[in-house]
């Protein structure tokens, strides 16, 4: 064996032994043989920027749950000594001992809590670049080694900008002429790897082509072939960068330009210039940098007498010309030129012809797509053209319709462009007169009006009556009106409900209106009527719809009962009947049966009534009915009563009894005194009557009035709105054996309490007999007769009073009376009508009796007395105050 062979045999041994020797300085660490994992794959690369951080991963996952990591060693390049060690032989990996080497020092730390585990190096230095190996020793498994490459990036140092002559530039450069070419160069110095050098305008990339030179310089040349106005004060930036973790190194410059004027504009109002009269004209130039110079010309002659001024930013120049025109200047061109003195030969000009102006002349023409002029069909397009001749030219062009001035409103199909008016998809509302107008300094000229006719199929007129309420068998005249052009239309009608539909043949038509007569004879024949019209344009698309509903007086209420009663209240509930097709209301009239007058009346939207504040222990007649716009139902009459008032159980003391006895004695004495006065008055009246039959009546004797069962209005405070206040009309007093009961009879057509004050008693020759129907239930309640309503100021009434037997109602035609007992009196309407006066149908006065009439002054009183009365007639003549 040669010496060379012996060396090759010792190399593996030395490779294993040297690390053990190196690590021998670490107490307790003994390394076993390393096993390298042969791998033909390319090593992974990791990048970091100087001053940043590098994360190098190492997979230490065990291949067996029973095994664990003992040692983790990091090596760089071919170094034999580890640059970082982790000893976990005597503790878990999370609590292992860490030993950084001198190369990394405190810049490195091995993170064991991450997966995979990571060796962190921060801050990175340029010398940290290279190949790193991670060796992992397990307690039982073989050793694994992972290798990787760390690349360290060094950013470039600086960038500079040069012009075509290699002059370094910074800040504002120029000025350059508008339209000229610009060449700039950017150089980047330093950087590993070599950076990319780019040109930017704001966030817009202009050029990314560059070349690297051996001296470490990278260059990029920028060429702008034509400088535009928009390039004024633009910022050009050169960027150099070799990574995406740091900010690029950049240098910027700002471009200054010489700009030619954008425009020259004569801003003075174009008007007629009178010869020999001074005219002051103004011309403005904008966009020039530096400020433009302005000159005035007529033809080839330059005008003098000008003054010029510039804005502070030198971007706007104003020139004023003081000009005295002559007749030769008529129809000559007046021009204003603006030129940048730094850019000769690039002037801009404005001007107008001098002439005598006149009011514009406008002529309107109409063009209609697919229509006969000037009639359009709904949905077509209409174009109006306004031909204008004016000098000077019109400063304003407008359009007028019957509704006033028109505006450009494309959203609704109206477009105005100069002298053209376009109406898209014309509708019937667009029909009418149109004209255009134009205005200049001399005034405004209008075209002649042109009428636009728009034909359209029929549509329903707005605001028609659409609901018709009729009774069964009652004809409904349903009117259907449409708008149409032409208005020569024909109609057809159709009935439809949920069961059937059929045409309605009974109708008449006149122009754009039709009236159908429809008679519903049963409930299924109520429903909807449809009306269609047709003209030469076409059929009506949406019909006019009318509802025919049942209507009539409501039915009688049902199942009325008193559901609750107390000593001063009653509660009445009924079931409502059919409402007649219209909204109905319900009415209750409460009559005091004992005192024979209307106690209260109520109006409700439901047939439920609560009557409060009425006397206790009293029998009442309750009249209930319903009413709507068609009339009222028949009445339902029931009887009810209130309980007795609760008595106080507290005993009276002797002192209280004495007081009560004293009061009673006083009352009895007062009654005796009043009775004596009454007897005295009666005797006096008999004497006056006897003397009056011989000497004639006198006014003083007629003014004595005795009243009976009358109520003073002051006794009613009106707190209950449903109680009808008494009218307190004083009538002739009746005295007779047995007395005469008072009755107040409600009329058949009574609707509500608002009509109560309008009743009157008709004259004999006009007052018909209108008895209460038997079905109303009022005869059972003891009512006869009728009341009528009339607001006349003077009236005569013939009234019968007939005594009733207890529990018996005497019809008017059976009333027995003495014809000699006819008396006449004047009513005092200042005092009102007494509660419960019975008004009976009239009978003619007996022919054999001579009428006795007594007329009193307004507000007077009349007392009529007949002690032999068994049935009398009174002819009452009244005059309202």
Helices and strands as residue ranges (DSSP letters): H 3-23, E 44-49, E 53-58, E 69-76, E 84-87, G 93-95, E 97-100, G 105-107, E 108-111, E 117-122, G 126-128, E 130-138, E 144-153, E 158-162, E 168-169, E 171-177, E 182-189, E 196-201, E 204-207, E 211-212, E 217-224, G 229-231, E 235-241, E 249-258, E 263-266, E 278-286, E 292-298, E 301-303, E 306-310, E 316-324, G 327-329, E 332-340, E 348-354, E 358-368, E 375-377, E 382-391, E 396-401, E 404-405, G 410-412, E 414-417, E 420-423, G 428-430, E 432-440, E 443-446, E 450-460, E 467-470, E 475-485, E 490-496, E 501-504, E 507-510, E 513-519, G 523-525, E 527-534, E 544-550, E 558-565, E 569-575, E 585-592, E 597-604, E 608-612, E 619-628, E 631-632, E 636-641, H 654-695, H 699-702, G 713-715, E 728-730, G 753-758, E 759-760, G 774-776, E 788-789, E 794-801, G 812-814, G 819-821, E 823-825, E 828-833, E 872-879
